[in-house]
Amino acid sequence: MAAPRSGIKKIVVGVDGSEHSEAAIDWAARMAKSMGSEVIAVFAISPPVYFDVGSMASVPPPQFDPEWRAEMKKEFERDWCKSLRTAGVKYRTVFEDGHPSSVITQVADRVNADLIVVGRRGRGGVAELVLGSVSHQLVLHSKRPVLVIEAAPTKASRRVAATTRKRQPVNSRGLVKGTKHSAAARRLF
């Protein structure tokens, strides 16, 4: 009788089409390929925000438009999950309504995920306090391990980072360069 496989069997990854979620889905694809894991890619449609526009006629938010939803789902499955297909890993997609951190947590619980992977926008400070952060909410409230991946910096983001704060260099695997954990983690992948 074969011994049961140990390790990470199911990885839930939050996807929203940004460069940060692309880094997260690429990481999840590499991890899944090396460990024989299944990836569950999750896209959450945030609830609409309503503003009082006075006497102007209100326009329904795009979240309620069936054509918009169909196009978003198609883009999510075709474009945003392309690296999963390319890697040849087993995956499925989940497209649900709700706040992204809540939806990702609920899906992870429902499928009994071993790991949640999300990208990090890196707002920090007041912007994160006002706008919120999916990765921050997941790290604080999820019962499951959460891996937060920072996208490799682009030229534009490097200029902004250089003018706003001193940052530690991060490699494409989401590890801070020069830490004692970098070499050990690289050997896993």
Secondary structure as UniProt FT lines:
FT   STRAND          10..14
FT   HELIX           19..35
FT   STRAND          38..45
FT   TURN            54..55
FT   HELIX           62..64
FT   HELIX           66..75
FT   HELIX           76..80
FT   HELIX           82..87
FT   STRAND          90..97
FT   HELIX           100..111
FT   STRAND          115..120
FT   HELIX           125..131
FT   HELIX           134..141
FT   STRAND          146..150
FT   HELIX           155..164
FT   TURN            172..173
FT   TURN            177..178
FT   HELIX           180..188
//
